[in-house]
Amino acid sequence: MKLKKEFIVHEAQDETMLVATGKAKFSGLVKGNKMLGKVLELLKNDTTEAEVVAKLRAEYEAPEGKIEADVHKVVTELKKIGAIDG
């Protein structure tokens, strides 16, 4: 899966925004924290949900299952709005 070109990532302080361009079917923006920013950064290249989880696990400590649940939620929402392929 990979982030579609019709979406632009913008980071400002502790907030990450995913903005749809005029070419996207989704109209609006998605706001989130730095974790969203890390996921979106990894989605700039073709990857899998499991690879995203593994890379975040290597960088952050979190209770068992927390990173997996957060990444799954983000991926599910991005698929809903058509922001990622795959």
PDB file with SEQRES, HELIX, SHEET and CRYST1 records, atoms N, CA, C and O in Angstrom:
SEQRES   1 A   86  MET LYS LEU LYS LYS GLU PHE ILE VAL HIS GLU ALA GLN          
SEQRES   2 A   86  ASP GLU THR MET LEU VAL ALA THR GLY LYS ALA LYS PHE          
SEQRES   3 A   86  SER GLY LEU VAL LYS GLY ASN LYS MET LEU GLY LYS VAL          
SEQRES   4 A   86  LEU GLU LEU LEU LYS ASN ASP THR THR GLU ALA GLU VAL          
SEQRES   5 A   86  VAL ALA LYS LEU ARG ALA GLU TYR GLU ALA PRO GLU GLY          
SEQRES   6 A   86  LYS ILE GLU ALA ASP VAL HIS LYS VAL VAL THR GLU LEU          
SEQRES   7 A   86  LYS LYS ILE GLY ALA ILE ASP GLY                              
HELIX    1 AA1 LYS A   34  LEU A   42  1                                   9    
HELIX    2 AA2 GLU A   49  GLU A   59  1                                  11    
HELIX    3 AA3 LYS A   66  LYS A   80  1                                  15    
SHEET    1 AA1 3 PHE A   7  ALA A  12  0                                        
SHEET    2 AA1 3 GLU A  15  ALA A  20 -1                                        
SHEET    3 AA1 3 LEU A  29  GLY A  32 -1                                        
CRYST1    1.000    1.000    1.000  90.00  90.00  90.00 P 1           1          
ATOM      1  N   MET A   1       0.846  -1.178   0.000  1.00  0.00           N  
ATOM      2  CA  MET A   1       0.000   0.000   0.000  1.00  0.00           C  
ATOM      3  C   MET A   1       0.889   1.237   0.000  1.00  0.00           C  
ATOM      4  O   MET A   1       2.031   1.213   0.459  1.00  0.00           O  
ATOM      5  N   LYS A   2       0.330   2.305  -0.525  1.00  0.00           N  
ATOM      6  CA  LYS A   2       1.109   3.529  -0.678  1.00  0.00           C  
ATOM      7  C   LYS A   2       0.172   4.731  -0.686  1.00  0.00           C  
ATOM      8  O   LYS A   2      -0.950   4.651  -1.185  1.00  0.00           O  
ATOM      9  N   LEU A   3       0.643   5.841  -0.131  1.00  0.00           N  
ATOM     10  CA  LEU A   3      -0.119   7.081  -0.119  1.00  0.00           C  
ATOM     11  C   LEU A   3      -0.275   7.597  -1.543  1.00  0.00           C  
ATOM     12  O   LEU A   3       0.695   7.659  -2.299  1.00  0.00           O  
ATOM     13  N   LYS A   4      -1.497   7.964  -1.904  1.00  0.00           N  
ATOM     14  CA  LYS A   4      -1.754   8.455  -3.257  1.00  0.00           C  
ATOM     15  C   LYS A   4      -1.212   9.875  -3.427  1.00  0.00           C  
ATOM     16  O   LYS A   4      -1.116  10.638  -2.465  1.00  0.00           O  
ATOM     17  N   LYS A   5      -0.865  10.208  -4.651  1.00  0.00           N  
ATOM     18  CA  LYS A   5      -0.296  11.520  -4.974  1.00  0.00           C  
ATOM     19  C   LYS A   5      -1.304  12.647  -4.789  1.00  0.00           C  
ATOM     20  O   LYS A   5      -0.917  13.813  -4.709  1.00  0.00           O  
ATOM     21  N   GLU A   6      -2.589  12.314  -4.721  1.00  0.00           N  
ATOM     22  CA  GLU A   6      -3.643  13.321  -4.573  1.00  0.00           C  
ATOM     23  C   GLU A   6      -3.741  13.865  -3.147  1.00  0.00           C  
ATOM     24  O   GLU A   6      -4.614  14.679  -2.844  1.00  0.00           O  
ATOM     25  N   PHE A   7      -2.834  13.405  -2.269  1.00  0.00           N  
ATOM     26  CA  PHE A   7      -2.852  13.837  -0.875  1.00  0.00           C  
ATOM     27  C   PHE A   7      -1.490  14.393  -0.490  1.00  0.00           C  
ATOM     28  O   PHE A   7      -0.450  13.856  -0.869  1.00  0.00           O  
ATOM     29  N   ILE A   8      -1.518  15.486   0.274  1.00  0.00           N  
ATOM     30  CA  ILE A   8      -0.302  16.176   0.697  1.00  0.00           C  
ATOM     31  C   ILE A   8      -0.215  16.128   2.222  1.00  0.00           C  
ATOM     32  O   ILE A   8      -1.204  16.367   2.915  1.00  0.00           O  
ATOM     33  N   VAL A   9       0.964  15.820   2.731  1.00  0.00           N  
ATOM     34  CA  VAL A   9       1.194  15.781   4.170  1.00  0.00           C  
ATOM     35  C   VAL A   9       1.796  17.108   4.605  1.00  0.00           C  
ATOM     36  O   VAL A   9       2.753  17.595   4.004  1.00  0.00           O  
ATOM     37  N   HIS A  10       1.224  17.687   5.655  1.00  0.00           N  
ATOM     38  CA  HIS A  10       1.735  18.945   6.203  1.00  0.00           C  
ATOM     39  C   HIS A  10       1.904  18.768   7.705  1.00  0.00           C  
ATOM     40  O   HIS A  10       1.000  18.286   8.388  1.00  0.00           O  
ATOM     41  N   GLU A  11       3.063  19.158   8.212  1.00  0.00           N  
ATOM     42  CA  GLU A  11       3.318  19.069   9.651  1.00  0.00           C  
ATOM     43  C   GLU A  11       3.544  20.457  10.217  1.00  0.00           C  
ATOM     44  O   GLU A  11       4.282  21.264   9.651  1.00  0.00           O  
ATOM     45  N   ALA A  12       2.895  20.723  11.346  1.00  0.00           N  
ATOM     46  CA  ALA A  12       3.040  22.001  12.032  1.00  0.00           C  
ATOM     47  C   ALA A  12       3.097  21.722  13.530  1.00  0.00           C  
ATOM     48  O   ALA A  12       2.113  21.276  14.120  1.00  0.00           O  
ATOM     49  N   GLN A  13       4.225  21.980  14.132  1.00  0.00           N  
ATOM     50  CA  GLN A  13       4.480  21.729  15.556  1.00  0.00           C  
ATOM     51  C   GLN A  13       4.174  20.270  15.874  1.00  0.00           C  
ATOM     52  O   GLN A  13       4.819  19.382  15.316  1.00  0.00           O  
ATOM     53  N   ASP A  14       3.214  19.992  16.750  1.00  0.00           N  
ATOM     54  CA  ASP A  14       2.909  18.625  17.165  1.00  0.00           C  
ATOM     55  C   ASP A  14       1.733  18.030  16.396  1.00  0.00           C  
ATOM     56  O   ASP A  14       1.181  17.005  16.798  1.00  0.00           O  
ATOM     57  N   GLU A  15       1.352  18.662  15.304  1.00  0.00           N  
ATOM     58  CA  GLU A  15       0.172  18.228  14.565  1.00  0.00           C  
ATOM     59  C   GLU A  15       0.543  17.864  13.124  1.00  0.00           C  
ATOM     60  O   GLU A  15       1.382  18.512  12.498  1.00  0.00           O  
ATOM     61  N   THR A  16      -0.089  16.834  12.627  1.00  0.00           N  
ATOM     62  CA  THR A  16       0.098  16.411  11.245  1.00  0.00           C  
ATOM     63  C   THR A  16      -1.236  16.525  10.537  1.00  0.00           C  
ATOM     64  O   THR A  16      -2.274  16.166  11.092  1.00  0.00           O  
ATOM     65  N   MET A  17      -1.209  17.026   9.310  1.00  0.00           N  
ATOM     66  CA  MET A  17      -2.428  17.135   8.523  1.00  0.00           C  
ATOM     67  C   MET A  17      -2.218  16.468   7.168  1.00  0.00           C  
ATOM     68  O   MET A  17      -1.169  16.606   6.539  1.00  0.00           O  
ATOM     69  N   LEU A  18      -3.231  15.751   6.744  1.00  0.00           N  
ATOM     70  CA  LEU A  18      -3.253  15.152   5.424  1.00  0.00           C  
ATOM     71  C   LEU A  18      -4.316  15.909   4.647  1.00  0.00           C  
ATOM     72  O   LEU A  18      -5.495  15.884   5.000  1.00  0.00           O  
ATOM     73  N   VAL A  19      -3.889  16.582   3.587  1.00  0.00           N  
ATOM     74  CA  VAL A  19      -4.772  17.456   2.828  1.00  0.00           C  
ATOM     75  C   VAL A  19      -5.035  16.847   1.459  1.00  0.00           C  
ATOM     76  O   VAL A  19      -4.108  16.443   0.756  1.00  0.00           O  
ATOM     77  N   ALA A  20      -6.303  16.789   1.092  1.00  0.00           N  
ATOM     78  CA  ALA A  20      -6.677  16.282  -0.223  1.00  0.00           C  
ATOM     79  C   ALA A  20      -6.558  17.402  -1.246  1.00  0.00           C  
ATOM     80  O   ALA A  20      -6.980  18.532  -0.999  1.00  0.00           O  
ATOM     81  N   THR A  21      -5.975  17.076  -2.402  1.00  0.00           N  
ATOM     82  CA  THR A  21      -5.907  18.056  -3.483  1.00  0.00           C  
ATOM     83  C   THR A  21      -7.225  18.010  -4.254  1.00  0.00           C  
ATOM     84  O   THR A  21      -8.091  17.187  -3.959  1.00  0.00           O  
ATOM     85  N   GLY A  22      -7.371  18.874  -5.216  1.00  0.00           N  
ATOM     86  CA  GLY A  22      -8.586  18.923  -6.023  1.00  0.00           C  
ATOM     87  C   GLY A  22      -8.825  17.669  -6.834  1.00  0.00           C  
ATOM     88  O   GLY A  22      -9.949  17.425  -7.273  1.00  0.00           O  
ATOM     89  N   LYS A  23      -7.793  16.869  -7.044  1.00  0.00           N  
ATOM     90  CA  LYS A  23      -7.923  15.650  -7.833  1.00  0.00           C  
ATOM     91  C   LYS A  23      -8.439  14.463  -7.016  1.00  0.00           C  
ATOM     92  O   LYS A  23      -8.817  13.441  -7.587  1.00  0.00           O  
ATOM     93  N   ALA A  24      -8.457  14.585  -5.709  1.00  0.00           N  
ATOM     94  CA  ALA A  24      -8.908  13.491  -4.839  1.00  0.00           C  
ATOM     95  C   ALA A  24     -10.430  13.459  -4.774  1.00  0.00           C  
ATOM     96  O   ALA A  24     -11.086  14.496  -4.867  1.00  0.00           O  
ATOM     97  N   LYS A  25     -10.978  12.274  -4.616  1.00  0.00           N  
ATOM     98  CA  LYS A  25     -12.426  12.131  -4.448  1.00  0.00           C  
ATOM     99  C   LYS A  25     -12.862  12.629  -3.082  1.00  0.00           C  
ATOM    100  O   LYS A  25     -13.972  13.138  -2.926  1.00  0.00           O  
ATOM    101  N   PHE A  26     -11.982  12.482  -2.082  1.00  0.00           N  
ATOM    102  CA  PHE A  26     -12.246  12.977  -0.734  1.00  0.00           C  
ATOM    103  C   PHE A  26     -12.018  14.476  -0.710  1.00  0.00           C  
ATOM    104  O   PHE A  26     -11.063  14.977  -1.302  1.00  0.00           O  
ATOM    105  N   SER A  27     -12.892  15.187  -0.028  1.00  0.00           N  
ATOM    106  CA  SER A  27     -12.752  16.636   0.062  1.00  0.00           C  
ATOM    107  C   SER A  27     -12.603  17.003   1.535  1.00  0.00           C  
ATOM    108  O   SER A  27     -13.555  16.904   2.309  1.00  0.00           O  
ATOM    109  N   GLY A  28     -11.413  17.423   1.909  1.00  0.00           N  
ATOM    110  CA  GLY A  28     -11.202  17.805   3.293  1.00  0.00           C  
ATOM    111  C   GLY A  28      -9.786  17.534   3.746  1.00  0.00           C  
ATOM    112  O   GLY A  28      -8.866  17.386   2.941  1.00  0.00           O  
ATOM    113  N   LEU A  29      -9.634  17.473   5.077  1.00  0.00           N  
ATOM    114  CA  LEU A  29      -8.321  17.182   5.617  1.00  0.00           C  
ATOM    115  C   LEU A  29      -8.458  16.284   6.838  1.00  0.00           C  
ATOM    116  O   LEU A  29      -9.500  16.232   7.490  1.00  0.00           O  
ATOM    117  N   VAL A  30      -7.381  15.588   7.120  1.00  0.00           N  
ATOM    118  CA  VAL A  30      -7.317  14.698   8.272  1.00  0.00           C  
ATOM    119  C   VAL A  30      -6.251  15.255   9.207  1.00  0.00           C  
ATOM    120  O   VAL A  30      -5.116  15.494   8.794  1.00  0.00           O  
ATOM    121  N   LYS A  31      -6.624  15.461  10.477  1.00  0.00           N  
ATOM    122  CA  LYS A  31      -5.679  15.981  11.460  1.00  0.00           C  
ATOM    123  C   LYS A  31      -5.304  14.884  12.430  1.00  0.00           C  
ATOM    124  O   LYS A  31      -6.135  14.056  12.804  1.00  0.00           O  
ATOM    125  N   GLY A  32      -4.039  14.883  12.834  1.00  0.00           N  
ATOM    126  CA  GLY A  32      -3.587  13.892  13.799  1.00  0.00           C  
ATOM    127  C   GLY A  32      -2.308  14.326  14.474  1.00  0.00           C  
ATOM    128  O   GLY A  32      -1.843  15.452  14.299  1.00  0.00           O  
ATOM    129  N   ASN A  33      -1.742  13.410  15.254  1.00  0.00           N  
ATOM    130  CA  ASN A  33      -0.529  13.706  16.005  1.00  0.00           C  
ATOM    131  C   ASN A  33       0.715  13.247  15.237  1.00  0.00           C  
ATOM    132  O   ASN A  33       0.647  12.927  14.050  1.00  0.00           O  
ATOM    133  N   LYS A  34       1.843  13.222  15.938  1.00  0.00           N  
ATOM    134  CA  LYS A  34       3.100  12.824  15.291  1.00  0.00           C  
ATOM    135  C   LYS A  34       3.090  11.367  14.847  1.00  0.00           C  
ATOM    136  O   LYS A  34       3.774  11.004  13.891  1.00  0.00           O  
ATOM    137  N   MET A  35       2.321  10.534  15.533  1.00  0.00           N  
ATOM    138  CA  MET A  35       2.217   9.127  15.133  1.00  0.00           C  
ATOM    139  C   MET A  35       1.607   9.039  13.733  1.00  0.00           C  
ATOM    140  O   MET A  35       2.072   8.256  12.905  1.00  0.00           O  
ATOM    141  N   LEU A  36       0.585   9.825  13.469  1.00  0.00           N  
ATOM    142  CA  LEU A  36       0.009   9.867  12.125  1.00  0.00           C  
ATOM    143  C   LEU A  36       1.073  10.310  11.135  1.00  0.00           C  
ATOM    144  O   LEU A  36       1.174   9.760  10.039  1.00  0.00           O  
ATOM    145  N   GLY A  37       1.858  11.291  11.514  1.00  0.00           N  
ATOM    146  CA  GLY A  37       2.923  11.774  10.639  1.00  0.00           C  
ATOM    147  C   GLY A  37       3.928  10.683  10.302  1.00  0.00           C  
ATOM    148  O   GLY A  37       4.368  10.572   9.158  1.00  0.00           O  
ATOM    149  N   LYS A  38       4.292   9.879  11.293  1.00  0.00           N  
ATOM    150  CA  LYS A  38       5.242   8.780  11.054  1.00  0.00           C  
ATOM    151  C   LYS A  38       4.639   7.747  10.112  1.00  0.00           C  
ATOM    152  O   LYS A  38       5.313   7.259   9.205  1.00  0.00           O  
ATOM    153  N   VAL A  39       3.377   7.415  10.325  1.00  0.00           N  
ATOM    154  CA  VAL A  39       2.705   6.439   9.457  1.00  0.00           C  
ATOM    155  C   VAL A  39       2.637   6.969   8.025  1.00  0.00           C  
ATOM    156  O   VAL A  39       2.932   6.241   7.077  1.00  0.00           O  
ATOM    157  N   LEU A  40       2.254   8.220   7.869  1.00  0.00           N  
ATOM    158  CA  LEU A  40       2.159   8.807   6.532  1.00  0.00           C  
ATOM    159  C   LEU A  40       3.521   8.866   5.855  1.00  0.00           C  
ATOM    160  O   LEU A  40       3.627   8.657   4.646  1.00  0.00           O  
ATOM    161  N   GLU A  41       4.556   9.147   6.626  1.00  0.00           N  
ATOM    162  CA  GLU A  41       5.912   9.178   6.071  1.00  0.00           C  
ATOM    163  C   GLU A  41       6.295   7.803   5.524  1.00  0.00           C  
ATOM    164  O   GLU A  41       6.864   7.695   4.438  1.00  0.00           O  
ATOM    165  N   LEU A  42       5.979   6.764   6.279  1.00  0.00           N  
ATOM    166  CA  LEU A  42       6.276   5.403   5.832  1.00  0.00           C  
ATOM    167  C   LEU A  42       5.432   5.008   4.616  1.00  0.00           C  
ATOM    168  O   LEU A  42       5.861   4.198   3.794  1.00  0.00           O  
ATOM    169  N   LEU A  43       4.242   5.580   4.508  1.00  0.00           N  
ATOM    170  CA  LEU A  43       3.353   5.265   3.387  1.00  0.00           C  
ATOM    171  C   LEU A  43       3.721   6.009   2.100  1.00  0.00           C  
ATOM    172  O   LEU A  43       3.084   5.808   1.066  1.00  0.00           O  
ATOM    173  N   LYS A  44       4.724   6.849   2.155  1.00  0.00           N  
ATOM    174  CA  LYS A  44       5.180   7.510   0.933  1.00  0.00           C  
ATOM    175  C   LYS A  44       5.851   6.507  -0.002  1.00  0.00           C  
ATOM    176  O   LYS A  44       5.958   6.737  -1.206  1.00  0.00           O  
ATOM    177  N   ASN A  45       6.302   5.387   0.574  1.00  0.00           N  
ATOM    178  CA  ASN A  45       6.875   4.287  -0.206  1.00  0.00           C  
ATOM    179  C   ASN A  45       5.952   3.079  -0.063  1.00  0.00           C  
ATOM    180  O   ASN A  45       5.260   2.934   0.944  1.00  0.00           O  
ATOM    181  N   ASP A  46       5.948   2.224  -1.066  1.00  0.00           N  
ATOM    182  CA  ASP A  46       5.113   1.032  -1.021  1.00  0.00           C  
ATOM    183  C   ASP A  46       5.519   0.173   0.176  1.00  0.00           C  
ATOM    184  O   ASP A  46       6.694  -0.162   0.327  1.00  0.00           O  
ATOM    185  N   THR A  47       4.562  -0.183   1.019  1.00  0.00           N  
ATOM    186  CA  THR A  47       4.839  -0.931   2.237  1.00  0.00           C  
ATOM    187  C   THR A  47       3.608  -1.733   2.637  1.00  0.00           C  
ATOM    188  O   THR A  47       2.578  -1.680   1.965  1.00  0.00           O  
ATOM    189  N   THR A  48       3.718  -2.463   3.719  1.00  0.00           N  
ATOM    190  CA  THR A  48       2.580  -3.199   4.266  1.00  0.00           C  
ATOM    191  C   THR A  48       2.286  -2.686   5.668  1.00  0.00           C  
ATOM    192  O   THR A  48       3.109  -2.005   6.280  1.00  0.00           O  
ATOM    193  N   GLU A  49       1.114  -3.021   6.161  1.00  0.00           N  
ATOM    194  CA  GLU A  49       0.749  -2.628   7.518  1.00  0.00           C  
ATOM    195  C   GLU A  49       1.722  -3.238   8.527  1.00  0.00           C  
ATOM    196  O   GLU A  49       2.116  -2.582   9.491  1.00  0.00           O  
ATOM    197  N   ALA A  50       2.104  -4.486   8.302  1.00  0.00           N  
ATOM    198  CA  ALA A  50       3.039  -5.164   9.207  1.00  0.00           C  
ATOM    199  C   ALA A  50       4.408  -4.477   9.208  1.00  0.00           C  
ATOM    200  O   ALA A  50       5.040  -4.372  10.259  1.00  0.00           O  
ATOM    201  N   GLU A  51       4.870  -4.012   8.053  1.00  0.00           N  
ATOM    202  CA  GLU A  51       6.158  -3.311   7.980  1.00  0.00           C  
ATOM    203  C   GLU A  51       6.096  -1.974   8.706  1.00  0.00           C  
ATOM    204  O   GLU A  51       7.060  -1.578   9.362  1.00  0.00           O  
ATOM    205  N   VAL A  52       4.974  -1.280   8.593  1.00  0.00           N  
ATOM    206  CA  VAL A  52       4.803  -0.004   9.305  1.00  0.00           C  
ATOM    207  C   VAL A  52       4.860  -0.259  10.807  1.00  0.00           C  
ATOM    208  O   VAL A  52       5.539   0.461  11.539  1.00  0.00           O  
ATOM    209  N   VAL A  53       4.146  -1.283  11.262  1.00  0.00           N  
ATOM    210  CA  VAL A  53       4.148  -1.626  12.685  1.00  0.00           C  
ATOM    211  C   VAL A  53       5.563  -1.955  13.152  1.00  0.00           C  
ATOM    212  O   VAL A  53       5.997  -1.474  14.199  1.00  0.00           O  
ATOM    213  N   ALA A  54       6.279  -2.763  12.393  1.00  0.00           N  
ATOM    214  CA  ALA A  54       7.640  -3.158  12.777  1.00  0.00           C  
ATOM    215  C   ALA A  54       8.565  -1.949  12.891  1.00  0.00           C  
ATOM    216  O   ALA A  54       9.366  -1.867  13.822  1.00  0.00           O  
ATOM    217  N   LYS A  55       8.460  -1.021  11.956  1.00  0.00           N  
ATOM    218  CA  LYS A  55       9.326   0.173  11.995  1.00  0.00           C  
ATOM    219  C   LYS A  55       8.982   1.065  13.179  1.00  0.00           C  
ATOM    220  O   LYS A  55       9.876   1.630  13.808  1.00  0.00           O  
ATOM    221  N   LEU A  56       7.696   1.196  13.489  1.00  0.00           N  
ATOM    222  CA  LEU A  56       7.304   2.015  14.638  1.00  0.00           C  
ATOM    223  C   LEU A  56       7.677   1.332  15.948  1.00  0.00           C  
ATOM    224  O   LEU A  56       8.064   2.002  16.905  1.00  0.00           O  
ATOM    225  N   ARG A  57       7.565   0.015  16.001  1.00  0.00           N  
ATOM    226  CA  ARG A  57       7.972  -0.739  17.198  1.00  0.00           C  
ATOM    227  C   ARG A  57       9.456  -0.541  17.492  1.00  0.00           C  
ATOM    228  O   ARG A  57       9.861  -0.458  18.652  1.00  0.00           O  
ATOM    229  N   ALA A  58      10.266  -0.467  16.432  1.00  0.00           N  
ATOM    230  CA  ALA A  58      11.713  -0.277  16.603  1.00  0.00           C  
ATOM    231  C   ALA A  58      12.027   1.113  17.136  1.00  0.00           C  
ATOM    232  O   ALA A  58      13.067   1.322  17.761  1.00  0.00           O  
ATOM    233  N   GLU A  59      11.136   2.058  16.892  1.00  0.00           N  
ATOM    234  CA  GLU A  59      11.382   3.448  17.281  1.00  0.00           C  
ATOM    235  C   GLU A  59      10.721   3.841  18.601  1.00  0.00           C  
ATOM    236  O   GLU A  59      11.237   4.691  19.327  1.00  0.00           O  
ATOM    237  N   TYR A  60       9.582   3.227  18.912  1.00  0.00           N  
ATOM    238  CA  TYR A  60       8.804   3.610  20.098  1.00  0.00           C  
ATOM    239  C   TYR A  60       8.545   2.423  21.011  1.00  0.00           C  
ATOM    240  O   TYR A  60       8.432   1.282  20.562  1.00  0.00           O  
ATOM    241  N   GLU A  61       8.455   2.714  22.298  1.00  0.00           N  
ATOM    242  CA  GLU A  61       8.012   1.716  23.272  1.00  0.00           C  
ATOM    243  C   GLU A  61       6.548   1.992  23.554  1.00  0.00           C  
ATOM    244  O   GLU A  61       6.147   3.134  23.776  1.00  0.00           O  
ATOM    245  N   ALA A  62       5.759   0.933  23.542  1.00  0.00           N  
ATOM    246  CA  ALA A  62       4.333   1.064  23.816  1.00  0.00           C  
ATOM    247  C   ALA A  62       3.829  -0.262  24.359  1.00  0.00           C  
ATOM    248  O   ALA A  62       4.445  -1.304  24.131  1.00  0.00           O  
ATOM    249  N   PRO A  63       2.701  -0.229  25.083  1.00  0.00           N  
ATOM    250  CA  PRO A  63       2.127  -1.483  25.574  1.00  0.00           C  
ATOM    251  C   PRO A  63       1.826  -2.438  24.406  1.00  0.00           C  
ATOM    252  O   PRO A  63       1.556  -2.003  23.286  1.00  0.00           O  
ATOM    253  N   GLU A  64       1.877  -3.724  24.689  1.00  0.00           N  
ATOM    254  CA  GLU A  64       1.626  -4.752  23.682  1.00  0.00           C  
ATOM    255  C   GLU A  64       0.296  -4.496  22.973  1.00  0.00           C  
ATOM    256  O   GLU A  64      -0.743  -4.337  23.614  1.00  0.00           O  
ATOM    257  N   GLY A  65       0.343  -4.459  21.661  1.00  0.00           N  
ATOM    258  CA  GLY A  65      -0.858  -4.290  20.861  1.00  0.00           C  
ATOM    259  C   GLY A  65      -1.248  -2.847  20.560  1.00  0.00           C  
ATOM    260  O   GLY A  65      -2.076  -2.609  19.681  1.00  0.00           O  
ATOM    261  N   LYS A  66      -0.674  -1.886  21.266  1.00  0.00           N  
ATOM    262  CA  LYS A  66      -1.054  -0.473  21.087  1.00  0.00           C  
ATOM    263  C   LYS A  66      -0.659   0.048  19.703  1.00  0.00           C  
ATOM    264  O   LYS A  66      -1.476   0.656  19.011  1.00  0.00           O  
ATOM    265  N   ILE A  67       0.578  -0.188  19.304  1.00  0.00           N  
ATOM    266  CA  ILE A  67       1.033   0.289  17.995  1.00  0.00           C  
ATOM    267  C   ILE A  67       0.245  -0.401  16.884  1.00  0.00           C  
ATOM    268  O   ILE A  67      -0.178   0.242  15.923  1.00  0.00           O  
ATOM    269  N   GLU A  68       0.051  -1.703  17.021  1.00  0.00           N  
ATOM    270  CA  GLU A  68      -0.707  -2.449  16.015  1.00  0.00           C  
ATOM    271  C   GLU A  68      -2.116  -1.881  15.860  1.00  0.00           C  
ATOM    272  O   GLU A  68      -2.592  -1.682  14.742  1.00  0.00           O  
ATOM    273  N   ALA A  69      -2.777  -1.621  16.986  1.00  0.00           N  
ATOM    274  CA  ALA A  69      -4.144  -1.090  16.952  1.00  0.00           C  
ATOM    275  C   ALA A  69      -4.184   0.304  16.336  1.00  0.00           C  
ATOM    276  O   ALA A  69      -5.063   0.608  15.529  1.00  0.00           O  
ATOM    277  N   ASP A  70      -3.230   1.148  16.718  1.00  0.00           N  
ATOM    278  CA  ASP A  70      -3.193   2.514  16.178  1.00  0.00           C  
ATOM    279  C   ASP A  70      -2.937   2.513  14.676  1.00  0.00           C  
ATOM    280  O   ASP A  70      -3.598   3.237  13.931  1.00  0.00           O  
ATOM    281  N   VAL A  71      -1.983   1.707  14.231  1.00  0.00           N  
ATOM    282  CA  VAL A  71      -1.672   1.646  12.797  1.00  0.00           C  
ATOM    283  C   VAL A  71      -2.862   1.091  12.028  1.00  0.00           C  
ATOM    284  O   VAL A  71      -3.196   1.598  10.956  1.00  0.00           O  
ATOM    285  N   HIS A  72      -3.502   0.066  12.557  1.00  0.00           N  
ATOM    286  CA  HIS A  72      -4.666  -0.517  11.870  1.00  0.00           C  
ATOM    287  C   HIS A  72      -5.786   0.520  11.734  1.00  0.00           C  
ATOM    288  O   HIS A  72      -6.434   0.606  10.691  1.00  0.00           O  
ATOM    289  N   LYS A  73      -6.008   1.295  12.778  1.00  0.00           N  
ATOM    290  CA  LYS A  73      -7.048   2.330  12.742  1.00  0.00           C  
ATOM    291  C   LYS A  73      -6.723   3.374  11.672  1.00  0.00           C  
ATOM    292  O   LYS A  73      -7.601   3.769  10.904  1.00  0.00           O  
ATOM    293  N   VAL A  74      -5.472   3.819  11.620  1.00  0.00           N  
ATOM    294  CA  VAL A  74      -5.061   4.819  10.624  1.00  0.00           C  
ATOM    295  C   VAL A  74      -5.220   4.257   9.212  1.00  0.00           C  
ATOM    296  O   VAL A  74      -5.778   4.922   8.340  1.00  0.00           O  
ATOM    297  N   VAL A  75      -4.734   3.045   8.986  1.00  0.00           N  
ATOM    298  CA  VAL A  75      -4.814   2.431   7.655  1.00  0.00           C  
ATOM    299  C   VAL A  75      -6.270   2.267   7.232  1.00  0.00           C  
ATOM    300  O   VAL A  75      -6.612   2.536   6.080  1.00  0.00           O  
ATOM    301  N   THR A  76      -7.118   1.835   8.138  1.00  0.00           N  
ATOM    302  CA  THR A  76      -8.544   1.662   7.834  1.00  0.00           C  
ATOM    303  C   THR A  76      -9.177   2.984   7.418  1.00  0.00           C  
ATOM    304  O   THR A  76      -9.912   3.042   6.432  1.00  0.00           O  
ATOM    305  N   GLU A  77      -8.894   4.039   8.163  1.00  0.00           N  
ATOM    306  CA  GLU A  77      -9.464   5.354   7.842  1.00  0.00           C  
ATOM    307  C   GLU A  77      -8.924   5.889   6.516  1.00  0.00           C  
ATOM    308  O   GLU A  77      -9.672   6.471   5.730  1.00  0.00           O  
ATOM    309  N   LEU A  78      -7.633   5.693   6.267  1.00  0.00           N  
ATOM    310  CA  LEU A  78      -7.047   6.170   5.010  1.00  0.00           C  
ATOM    311  C   LEU A  78      -7.638   5.423   3.818  1.00  0.00           C  
ATOM    312  O   LEU A  78      -7.835   6.009   2.753  1.00  0.00           O  
ATOM    313  N   LYS A  79      -7.916   4.155   3.988  1.00  0.00           N  
ATOM    314  CA  LYS A  79      -8.565   3.384   2.914  1.00  0.00           C  
ATOM    315  C   LYS A  79      -9.978   3.896   2.664  1.00  0.00           C  
ATOM    316  O   LYS A  79     -10.405   3.996   1.514  1.00  0.00           O  
ATOM    317  N   LYS A  80     -10.711   4.224   3.737  1.00  0.00           N  
ATOM    318  CA  LYS A  80     -12.081   4.730   3.627  1.00  0.00           C  
ATOM    319  C   LYS A  80     -12.150   5.992   2.762  1.00  0.00           C  
ATOM    320  O   LYS A  80     -13.066   6.157   1.957  1.00  0.00           O  
ATOM    321  N   ILE A  81     -11.163   6.881   2.944  1.00  0.00           N  
ATOM    322  CA  ILE A  81     -11.207   8.146   2.207  1.00  0.00           C  
ATOM    323  C   ILE A  81     -10.462   8.065   0.878  1.00  0.00           C  
ATOM    324  O   ILE A  81     -10.381   9.052   0.147  1.00  0.00           O  
ATOM    325  N   GLY A  82      -9.919   6.892   0.566  1.00  0.00           N  
ATOM    326  CA  GLY A  82      -9.221   6.699  -0.705  1.00  0.00           C  
ATOM    327  C   GLY A  82      -7.853   7.321  -0.769  1.00  0.00           C  
ATOM    328  O   GLY A  82      -7.391   7.703  -1.843  1.00  0.00           O  
ATOM    329  N   ALA A  83      -7.186   7.429   0.394  1.00  0.00           N  
ATOM    330  CA  ALA A  83      -5.866   8.073   0.432  1.00  0.00           C  
ATOM    331  C   ALA A  83      -4.713   7.122   0.142  1.00  0.00           C  
ATOM    332  O   ALA A  83      -3.608   7.563  -0.175  1.00  0.00           O  
ATOM    333  N   ILE A  84      -4.968   5.809   0.250  1.00  0.00           N  
ATOM    334  CA  ILE A  84      -3.901   4.857  -0.015  1.00  0.00           C  
ATOM    335  C   ILE A  84      -4.359   3.790  -1.007  1.00  0.00           C  
ATOM    336  O   ILE A  84      -5.533   3.422  -1.064  1.00  0.00           O  
ATOM    337  N   ASP A  85      -3.407   3.316  -1.771  1.00  0.00           N  
ATOM    338  CA  ASP A  85      -3.612   2.186  -2.669  1.00  0.00           C  
ATOM    339  C   ASP A  85      -3.321   0.921  -1.903  1.00  0.00           C  
ATOM    340  O   ASP A  85      -2.455   0.898  -1.028  1.00  0.00           O  
ATOM    341  N   GLY A  86      -4.039  -0.124  -2.228  1.00  0.00           N  
ATOM    342  CA  GLY A  86      -3.709  -1.418  -1.657  1.00  0.00           C  
ATOM    343  C   GLY A  86      -4.444  -1.797  -0.437  1.00  0.00           C  
ATOM    344  O   GLY A  86      -4.221  -2.879   0.106  1.00  0.00           O  
TER     345      GLY A  86                                                      
END                                                                             
